[in-house]
Amino acid sequence: MRFLCWIAPPILLAAAPAALAQPVGYDEALEAAQRDQPALQAGASRIAGALETAGAADQLPDPRLRGGVVNVPITGPAAFQLDRQLPTQIVVGVEQSIPNLAKRRARAGVAGSDVRLAQARLALAERDVRVATGTAWLSLAYAQRRQSVAREARDSLNPLIPAALTAVSAGAARPAESLEIRRALLEIDDAITRIEADREASRARLARYIPNDNPVAAGDLPPLMINPDRLRAGLLRTPELVVADAATERASMEVRLAEADRRPDFGVNVSYGRRDGSFGDAVSVLGSITLPIFGGRRQEPRIRSAEAEQFASQNERQDILRGLEAQFAADLAAWRSALTQWERAGDELLPLARDRAQLEMASFSAGRADLIDVITARTALALLEIEILTREEAVALTAAKLRLTYAEYVQ
């Protein structure tokens, strides 16, 4: 825009000694934030664990080893003797439970849903890290720019103090004017103090996400303009909805798993019986099947519970979607408002403040104005320049938040 020419290039190293300052660009910060993040490493570990679980989800249960002595007489002449009767034997066998195929597939489905849920949560964490990093970098960049403007304003006003004091001593100005000059300088000093606090807070937030002890924002700023229609197209693919979809899918798999309990499971038992040599050893092969005949008291309650959880997940997804739509509309309104205020200040208020400062200086040179009038006009101009940068920061922050939240997911 036509009023951007007034903004002086930021003095990037003013915020820290040159030996300690570590300049970092916007894109560089976003990229660095994806590396060595404990939250992201935790998400990656959960994915690895879920993948391990998924690989074993549809496997058969561990077999059981069975052993003992069967058919031992406890009465009669052969009581408690293992070699007197044919049926008596020492048995060792292996038993294998075989869940029905629907149950095994449902377990695999639940495990696969857990993997996708962990992946979706990691994507959500990555998005949150990018948004936090981008907004922290922007806040630091604009704090540096405001600090540069405020210091330049103070440096331009300091040479006027001796002239003002001389005018008071010579009787050409009222003594109270020297106090007014001091008050104007204190306004600039207060602004610098607030800006330094903002700068340090932004630097601390940025240092949380990048391996940089003393970051200084450097390079170009991201664009202030956005395409609302294009961003809205990515609303349905945001990580929050992906997480909700994965949770809904997992709930549906739990329903399938509960319904699979209606089907019978199977079992196989193979055993070897050691008997007296005069009788010979024996081998037994047995099969078993579960009888889900009391479904009303066992399977059906679990199915209804899983269906209720599925319904809850679907409603939670709908609530998340409504929340995202409302938040998108609110963020878009905030961006438009900030943009309008920034443009109004630059297009209308800034030219007026500049003209006033120039006219007061011309009047002072012609002897028709006091020095305090010049200082007041210059102070007002400096404070307005700082305010315009603050308004521009609001535009940049809302634009970056919208872009980092939605633009990446537009196909």
Contacts in CASP RR format, 6 or more apart in sequence:
PFRMAT RR
TARGET T0000
AUTHOR 0000-0000-0000
METHOD contacts of the structure
MODEL  1
MRFLCWIAPPILLAAAPAALAQPVGYDEALEAAQRDQPALQAGASRIAGA
LETAGAADQLPDPRLRGGVVNVPITGPAAFQLDRQLPTQIVVGVEQSIPN
LAKRRARAGVAGSDVRLAQARLALAERDVRVATGTAWLSLAYAQRRQSVA
REARDSLNPLIPAALTAVSAGAARPAESLEIRRALLEIDDAITRIEADRE
ASRARLARYIPNDNPVAAGDLPPLMINPDRLRAGLLRTPELVVADAATER
ASMEVRLAEADRRPDFGVNVSYGRRDGSFGDAVSVLGSITLPIFGGRRQE
PRIRSAEAEQFASQNERQDILRGLEAQFAADLAAWRSALTQWERAGDELL
PLARDRAQLEMASFSAGRADLIDVITARTALALLEIEILTREEAVALTAA
KLRLTYAEYVQ
1 343 0 8 1.000
1 346 0 8 1.000
1 347 0 8 1.000
2 347 0 8 1.000
3 346 0 8 1.000
3 347 0 8 1.000
3 350 0 8 1.000
3 351 0 8 1.000
6 350 0 8 1.000
6 354 0 8 1.000
6 385 0 8 1.000
7 145 0 8 1.000
7 149 0 8 1.000
7 385 0 8 1.000
7 389 0 8 1.000
8 148 0 8 1.000
8 149 0 8 1.000
8 152 0 8 1.000
10 141 0 8 1.000
10 144 0 8 1.000
10 145 0 8 1.000
10 148 0 8 1.000
10 217 0 8 1.000
11 144 0 8 1.000
11 147 0 8 1.000
11 148 0 8 1.000
11 151 0 8 1.000
12 21 0 8 1.000
12 23 0 8 1.000
12 144 0 8 1.000
12 216 0 8 1.000
12 217 0 8 1.000
12 218 0 8 1.000
13 21 0 8 1.000
13 216 0 8 1.000
14 144 0 8 1.000
14 147 0 8 1.000
14 148 0 8 1.000
14 151 0 8 1.000
15 21 0 8 1.000
15 144 0 8 1.000
15 147 0 8 1.000
15 199 0 8 1.000
15 203 0 8 1.000
15 216 0 8 1.000
16 214 0 8 1.000
16 216 0 8 1.000
20 213 0 8 1.000
20 214 0 8 1.000
21 214 0 8 1.000
21 216 0 8 1.000
22 212 0 8 1.000
22 213 0 8 1.000
22 214 0 8 1.000
22 215 0 8 1.000
22 216 0 8 1.000
23 215 0 8 1.000
23 216 0 8 1.000
23 217 0 8 1.000
23 218 0 8 1.000
23 219 0 8 1.000
24 32 0 8 1.000
24 137 0 8 1.000
24 206 0 8 1.000
24 210 0 8 1.000
24 212 0 8 1.000
24 215 0 8 1.000
24 216 0 8 1.000
24 217 0 8 1.000
24 218 0 8 1.000
25 137 0 8 1.000
25 217 0 8 1.000
25 218 0 8 1.000
25 219 0 8 1.000
26 134 0 8 1.000
26 137 0 8 1.000
26 138 0 8 1.000
26 141 0 8 1.000
26 217 0 8 1.000
26 219 0 8 1.000
26 220 0 8 1.000
26 221 0 8 1.000
26 222 0 8 1.000
29 133 0 8 1.000
29 134 0 8 1.000
29 137 0 8 1.000
29 206 0 8 1.000
29 209 0 8 1.000
29 210 0 8 1.000
29 215 0 8 1.000
30 130 0 8 1.000
30 133 0 8 1.000
30 134 0 8 1.000
30 137 0 8 1.000
32 209 0 8 1.000
32 210 0 8 1.000
32 211 0 8 1.000
32 212 0 8 1.000
33 129 0 8 1.000
33 130 0 8 1.000
33 132 0 8 1.000
33 133 0 8 1.000
33 209 0 8 1.000
33 210 0 8 1.000
34 40 0 8 1.000
34 126 0 8 1.000
34 129 0 8 1.000
34 130 0 8 1.000
35 211 0 8 1.000
36 211 0 8 1.000
37 129 0 8 1.000
37 209 0 8 1.000
39 125 0 8 1.000
39 129 0 8 1.000
40 122 0 8 1.000
40 125 0 8 1.000
40 126 0 8 1.000
40 129 0 8 1.000
43 118 0 8 1.000
43 121 0 8 1.000
43 122 0 8 1.000
43 125 0 8 1.000
44 122 0 8 1.000
46 118 0 8 1.000
46 121 0 8 1.000
46 122 0 8 1.000
47 115 0 8 1.000
47 118 0 8 1.000
47 119 0 8 1.000
47 122 0 8 1.000
49 118 0 8 1.000
50 111 0 8 1.000
50 112 0 8 1.000
50 114 0 8 1.000
50 115 0 8 1.000
50 117 0 8 1.000
50 118 0 8 1.000
51 115 0 8 1.000
53 111 0 8 1.000
53 114 0 8 1.000
54 108 0 8 1.000
54 111 0 8 1.000
54 112 0 8 1.000
54 114 0 8 1.000
54 115 0 8 1.000
55 111 0 8 1.000
57 107 0 8 1.000
57 108 0 8 1.000
57 109 0 8 1.000
57 110 0 8 1.000
57 111 0 8 1.000
57 112 0 8 1.000
58 104 0 8 1.000
58 105 0 8 1.000
58 107 0 8 1.000
58 108 0 8 1.000
58 111 0 8 1.000
60 96 0 8 1.000
60 97 0 8 1.000
60 98 0 8 1.000
60 99 0 8 1.000
61 96 0 8 1.000
61 97 0 8 1.000
61 99 0 8 1.000
63 94 0 8 1.000
63 95 0 8 1.000
63 96 0 8 1.000
64 94 0 8 1.000
64 95 0 8 1.000
64 96 0 8 1.000
64 97 0 8 1.000
65 92 0 8 1.000
65 93 0 8 1.000
65 94 0 8 1.000
65 95 0 8 1.000
66 91 0 8 1.000
66 92 0 8 1.000
66 93 0 8 1.000
66 94 0 8 1.000
66 95 0 8 1.000
66 269 0 8 1.000
66 271 0 8 1.000
67 90 0 8 1.000
67 91 0 8 1.000
67 92 0 8 1.000
67 93 0 8 1.000
67 271 0 8 1.000
68 90 0 8 1.000
68 91 0 8 1.000
68 92 0 8 1.000
69 82 0 8 1.000
69 88 0 8 1.000
69 89 0 8 1.000
69 90 0 8 1.000
69 91 0 8 1.000
70 87 0 8 1.000
70 88 0 8 1.000
70 89 0 8 1.000
70 91 0 8 1.000
71 85 0 8 1.000
71 87 0 8 1.000
71 88 0 8 1.000
71 89 0 8 1.000
72 80 0 8 1.000
72 82 0 8 1.000
72 88 0 8 1.000
73 79 0 8 1.000
73 80 0 8 1.000
73 81 0 8 1.000
73 84 0 8 1.000
73 85 0 8 1.000
73 88 0 8 1.000
74 80 0 8 1.000
77 84 0 8 1.000
78 84 0 8 1.000
78 85 0 8 1.000
81 88 0 8 1.000
82 88 0 8 1.000
82 90 0 8 1.000
82 276 0 8 1.000
83 275 0 8 1.000
83 276 0 8 1.000
83 277 0 8 1.000
83 278 0 8 1.000
84 276 0 8 1.000
86 275 0 8 1.000
86 279 0 8 1.000
88 275 0 8 1.000
88 276 0 8 1.000
89 273 0 8 1.000
89 274 0 8 1.000
89 275 0 8 1.000
89 281 0 8 1.000
89 282 0 8 1.000
90 273 0 8 1.000
90 274 0 8 1.000
90 275 0 8 1.000
91 271 0 8 1.000
91 272 0 8 1.000
91 273 0 8 1.000
91 274 0 8 1.000
91 284 0 8 1.000
92 271 0 8 1.000
92 272 0 8 1.000
92 273 0 8 1.000
92 274 0 8 1.000
93 269 0 8 1.000
93 270 0 8 1.000
93 271 0 8 1.000
93 272 0 8 1.000
94 269 0 8 1.000
94 270 0 8 1.000
94 271 0 8 1.000
95 267 0 8 1.000
95 268 0 8 1.000
95 269 0 8 1.000
95 270 0 8 1.000
96 267 0 8 1.000
96 268 0 8 1.000
96 269 0 8 1.000
97 265 0 8 1.000
97 266 0 8 1.000
97 267 0 8 1.000
98 265 0 8 1.000
98 266 0 8 1.000
98 267 0 8 1.000
98 268 0 8 1.000
99 107 0 8 1.000
99 265 0 8 1.000
100 260 0 8 1.000
100 263 0 8 1.000
100 264 0 8 1.000
100 265 0 8 1.000
100 266 0 8 1.000
102 256 0 8 1.000
102 259 0 8 1.000
102 260 0 8 1.000
102 263 0 8 1.000
103 257 0 8 1.000
103 260 0 8 1.000
103 261 0 8 1.000
103 263 0 8 1.000
103 265 0 8 1.000
105 256 0 8 1.000
105 260 0 8 1.000
106 253 0 8 1.000
106 256 0 8 1.000
106 257 0 8 1.000
106 259 0 8 1.000
106 260 0 8 1.000
107 257 0 8 1.000
109 253 0 8 1.000
109 256 0 8 1.000
110 250 0 8 1.000
110 253 0 8 1.000
110 254 0 8 1.000
110 257 0 8 1.000
112 253 0 8 1.000
113 246 0 8 1.000
113 249 0 8 1.000
113 250 0 8 1.000
113 253 0 8 1.000
114 250 0 8 1.000
116 246 0 8 1.000
116 249 0 8 1.000
117 243 0 8 1.000
117 246 0 8 1.000
117 247 0 8 1.000
117 250 0 8 1.000
119 246 0 8 1.000
120 239 0 8 1.000
120 242 0 8 1.000
120 243 0 8 1.000
120 245 0 8 1.000
120 246 0 8 1.000
121 243 0 8 1.000
123 239 0 8 1.000
123 242 0 8 1.000
124 239 0 8 1.000
124 240 0 8 1.000
124 242 0 8 1.000
124 243 0 8 1.000
126 239 0 8 1.000
127 238 0 8 1.000
127 239 0 8 1.000
127 404 0 8 1.000
127 405 0 8 1.000
127 408 0 8 1.000
129 209 0 8 1.000
130 404 0 8 1.000
131 400 0 8 1.000
131 401 0 8 1.000
131 404 0 8 1.000
131 405 0 8 1.000
132 205 0 8 1.000
132 208 0 8 1.000
132 209 0 8 1.000
133 206 0 8 1.000
133 209 0 8 1.000
133 210 0 8 1.000
134 400 0 8 1.000
134 404 0 8 1.000
135 397 0 8 1.000
135 400 0 8 1.000
135 401 0 8 1.000
136 202 0 8 1.000
136 205 0 8 1.000
136 206 0 8 1.000
136 208 0 8 1.000
136 209 0 8 1.000
137 202 0 8 1.000
137 206 0 8 1.000
137 215 0 8 1.000
137 217 0 8 1.000
138 217 0 8 1.000
138 221 0 8 1.000
138 222 0 8 1.000
138 393 0 8 1.000
138 396 0 8 1.000
138 397 0 8 1.000
138 400 0 8 1.000
139 198 0 8 1.000
139 201 0 8 1.000
139 202 0 8 1.000
139 205 0 8 1.000
139 393 0 8 1.000
139 397 0 8 1.000
140 199 0 8 1.000
140 202 0 8 1.000
140 203 0 8 1.000
140 206 0 8 1.000
140 215 0 8 1.000
140 216 0 8 1.000
140 217 0 8 1.000
141 217 0 8 1.000
141 221 0 8 1.000
142 389 0 8 1.000
142 390 0 8 1.000
142 392 0 8 1.000
142 393 0 8 1.000
142 396 0 8 1.000
143 195 0 8 1.000
143 196 0 8 1.000
143 198 0 8 1.000
143 199 0 8 1.000
143 202 0 8 1.000
144 199 0 8 1.000
144 216 0 8 1.000
144 217 0 8 1.000
145 389 0 8 1.000
146 191 0 8 1.000
146 195 0 8 1.000
146 198 0 8 1.000
146 386 0 8 1.000
146 389 0 8 1.000
146 390 0 8 1.000
147 192 0 8 1.000
147 195 0 8 1.000
147 196 0 8 1.000
147 199 0 8 1.000
149 382 0 8 1.000
149 385 0 8 1.000
149 386 0 8 1.000
149 389 0 8 1.000
150 188 0 8 1.000
150 191 0 8 1.000
150 192 0 8 1.000
150 195 0 8 1.000
150 382 0 8 1.000
150 386 0 8 1.000
151 192 0 8 1.000
152 382 0 8 1.000
153 188 0 8 1.000
153 378 0 8 1.000
153 379 0 8 1.000
153 381 0 8 1.000
153 382 0 8 1.000
153 385 0 8 1.000
154 185 0 8 1.000
154 188 0 8 1.000
154 189 0 8 1.000
154 192 0 8 1.000
156 378 0 8 1.000
157 184 0 8 1.000
157 185 0 8 1.000
157 188 0 8 1.000
157 375 0 8 1.000
157 378 0 8 1.000
157 379 0 8 1.000
158 185 0 8 1.000
160 181 0 8 1.000
160 371 0 8 1.000
160 374 0 8 1.000
160 375 0 8 1.000
161 181 0 8 1.000
161 185 0 8 1.000
163 371 0 8 1.000
164 173 0 8 1.000
164 177 0 8 1.000
164 178 0 8 1.000
164 181 0 8 1.000
164 371 0 8 1.000
164 372 0 8 1.000
164 375 0 8 1.000
165 178 0 8 1.000
167 173 0 8 1.000
167 177 0 8 1.000
167 371 0 8 1.000
168 174 0 8 1.000
168 175 0 8 1.000
168 177 0 8 1.000
168 178 0 8 1.000
173 370 0 8 1.000
173 371 0 8 1.000
173 372 0 8 1.000
177 370 0 8 1.000
177 371 0 8 1.000
177 372 0 8 1.000
180 372 0 8 1.000
180 375 0 8 1.000
180 376 0 8 1.000
181 371 0 8 1.000
181 372 0 8 1.000
181 375 0 8 1.000
184 375 0 8 1.000
184 376 0 8 1.000
184 379 0 8 1.000
185 379 0 8 1.000
187 379 0 8 1.000
187 383 0 8 1.000
188 379 0 8 1.000
188 382 0 8 1.000
188 383 0 8 1.000
191 382 0 8 1.000
191 383 0 8 1.000
191 386 0 8 1.000
195 386 0 8 1.000
203 214 0 8 1.000
203 215 0 8 1.000
206 212 0 8 1.000
206 215 0 8 1.000
206 217 0 8 1.000
207 213 0 8 1.000
207 214 0 8 1.000
207 215 0 8 1.000
221 396 0 8 1.000
222 396 0 8 1.000
222 399 0 8 1.000
222 400 0 8 1.000
222 403 0 8 1.000
223 399 0 8 1.000
224 339 0 8 1.000
224 392 0 8 1.000
224 395 0 8 1.000
224 396 0 8 1.000
224 399 0 8 1.000
225 399 0 8 1.000
226 335 0 8 1.000
226 399 0 8 1.000
226 402 0 8 1.000
226 403 0 8 1.000
226 407 0 8 1.000
228 332 0 8 1.000
230 407 0 8 1.000
230 410 0 8 1.000
231 328 0 8 1.000
231 332 0 8 1.000
231 402 0 8 1.000
231 403 0 8 1.000
231 406 0 8 1.000
231 407 0 8 1.000
231 410 0 8 1.000
232 328 0 8 1.000
232 406 0 8 1.000
233 410 0 8 1.000
233 411 0 8 1.000
234 406 0 8 1.000
234 407 0 8 1.000
234 409 0 8 1.000
234 410 0 8 1.000
234 411 0 8 1.000
235 241 0 8 1.000
235 324 0 8 1.000
235 325 0 8 1.000
235 328 0 8 1.000
235 406 0 8 1.000
236 321 0 8 1.000
237 409 0 8 1.000
237 410 0 8 1.000
237 411 0 8 1.000
238 324 0 8 1.000
238 405 0 8 1.000
238 406 0 8 1.000
238 409 0 8 1.000
239 409 0 8 1.000
240 320 0 8 1.000
240 324 0 8 1.000
241 317 0 8 1.000
241 320 0 8 1.000
241 321 0 8 1.000
241 324 0 8 1.000
244 313 0 8 1.000
244 316 0 8 1.000
244 317 0 8 1.000
244 320 0 8 1.000
244 321 0 8 1.000
245 317 0 8 1.000
247 313 0 8 1.000
247 316 0 8 1.000
247 317 0 8 1.000
248 310 0 8 1.000
248 313 0 8 1.000
248 314 0 8 1.000
248 317 0 8 1.000
250 313 0 8 1.000
251 306 0 8 1.000
251 309 0 8 1.000
251 310 0 8 1.000
251 312 0 8 1.000
251 313 0 8 1.000
251 314 0 8 1.000
252 310 0 8 1.000
254 306 0 8 1.000
254 309 0 8 1.000
254 310 0 8 1.000
255 303 0 8 1.000
255 306 0 8 1.000
255 307 0 8 1.000
255 310 0 8 1.000
257 306 0 8 1.000
258 299 0 8 1.000
258 302 0 8 1.000
258 303 0 8 1.000
258 305 0 8 1.000
258 306 0 8 1.000
259 299 0 8 1.000
259 303 0 8 1.000
261 292 0 8 1.000
261 298 0 8 1.000
261 299 0 8 1.000
261 302 0 8 1.000
261 303 0 8 1.000
262 292 0 8 1.000
262 295 0 8 1.000
262 299 0 8 1.000
262 303 0 8 1.000
263 292 0 8 1.000
264 289 0 8 1.000
264 290 0 8 1.000
264 291 0 8 1.000
264 292 0 8 1.000
265 289 0 8 1.000
265 290 0 8 1.000
266 287 0 8 1.000
266 288 0 8 1.000
266 289 0 8 1.000
266 290 0 8 1.000
267 287 0 8 1.000
267 288 0 8 1.000
267 289 0 8 1.000
268 285 0 8 1.000
268 286 0 8 1.000
268 287 0 8 1.000
268 288 0 8 1.000
269 284 0 8 1.000
269 285 0 8 1.000
269 286 0 8 1.000
269 287 0 8 1.000
269 288 0 8 1.000
270 283 0 8 1.000
270 284 0 8 1.000
270 285 0 8 1.000
270 286 0 8 1.000
271 283 0 8 1.000
271 284 0 8 1.000
271 286 0 8 1.000
272 281 0 8 1.000
272 282 0 8 1.000
272 283 0 8 1.000
272 284 0 8 1.000
273 281 0 8 1.000
273 282 0 8 1.000
273 283 0 8 1.000
273 284 0 8 1.000
274 281 0 8 1.000
275 281 0 8 1.000
275 282 0 8 1.000
292 298 0 8 1.000
292 299 0 8 1.000
328 402 0 8 1.000
328 406 0 8 1.000
331 398 0 8 1.000
331 401 0 8 1.000
331 402 0 8 1.000
331 405 0 8 1.000
332 402 0 8 1.000
334 394 0 8 1.000
334 398 0 8 1.000
335 395 0 8 1.000
335 398 0 8 1.000
335 399 0 8 1.000
335 402 0 8 1.000
338 391 0 8 1.000
338 394 0 8 1.000
338 395 0 8 1.000
338 398 0 8 1.000
339 395 0 8 1.000
341 391 0 8 1.000
341 394 0 8 1.000
342 388 0 8 1.000
342 391 0 8 1.000
342 392 0 8 1.000
342 394 0 8 1.000
342 395 0 8 1.000
345 384 0 8 1.000
345 387 0 8 1.000
345 388 0 8 1.000
345 391 0 8 1.000
346 388 0 8 1.000
349 384 0 8 1.000
349 388 0 8 1.000
350 384 0 8 1.000
350 385 0 8 1.000
350 388 0 8 1.000
353 377 0 8 1.000
353 380 0 8 1.000
353 381 0 8 1.000
353 384 0 8 1.000
354 381 0 8 1.000
356 377 0 8 1.000
356 380 0 8 1.000
356 381 0 8 1.000
357 374 0 8 1.000
357 377 0 8 1.000
357 378 0 8 1.000
357 380 0 8 1.000
357 381 0 8 1.000
359 377 0 8 1.000
360 369 0 8 1.000
360 373 0 8 1.000
360 374 0 8 1.000
360 376 0 8 1.000
360 377 0 8 1.000
361 374 0 8 1.000
361 377 0 8 1.000
363 369 0 8 1.000
363 373 0 8 1.000
364 370 0 8 1.000
364 371 0 8 1.000
364 373 0 8 1.000
364 374 0 8 1.000
END
